[in-house]
Amino acid sequence: MRITKLFYPILFTFALFLGSSFESFGQQGNRDVTISAGFGVPELANIGVRFEWQQIQVGYSVGTNFIDDELMFSYSNDVYIHYAGFSELSSRRPYYLKLGVNYFWNETDLKLYEYLFFNTRLGREINITERFGIDISAGVSYELSHQNKLFIEPKNTWLERNFDLPMIPSFGVGAFYKL
């Protein structure tokens, strides 16, 4: 199975950024950095980091699937705008608007699909302690661009149909920890 050429540069850039950000934010002694893990569409099973300024967070995440014969990868850049509600355990408002861009690819021995989505979601954070909580969000992802490549023509074309939809449902469930 081939691996798209963008995977390693994106992973390296993310790791470099993550490492330098933890170092600089960790020196401030504030809880401005949040790490997260979860599952979503189109983020897949993902891990990420968010940086907070007042009621706004900027987040980055990478995700993948766990299917042996099919490789899926997701890279997301998101902005969280916390706008309503209150929490006894956090100064951050629990309701948020999430806007972001997501690069997604799906590769098998037969095909390669690459997509770029613009995500819009409404969500809610539920703090369990001052540092730990869960979040739930739902919305719509709009397709900005896509590229499809077939490596081998499928024998059954009905199974390999590409349903081009300009938008897809988007949702996510995850856990977060404030450093």
Buried (B, 14 or more C-beta within 10 A) or exposed (E): EEEEEEBEEBEEEBEEEBEEBBEEBEEEEEBBBBBBBBBBBBBBBBBBBBBBEEBBBBBBBBBBBEEEEBBBBBBBBBBBEBEEEEBEBBEBBBBBBBBBBBBBBBBBEBBBBBBBBBBBBBBBBEBEEEBEBBBBBBBBBBBEEBEEEEEEEEEEEEEEEEEEEEEBEBBBEBEBBBE
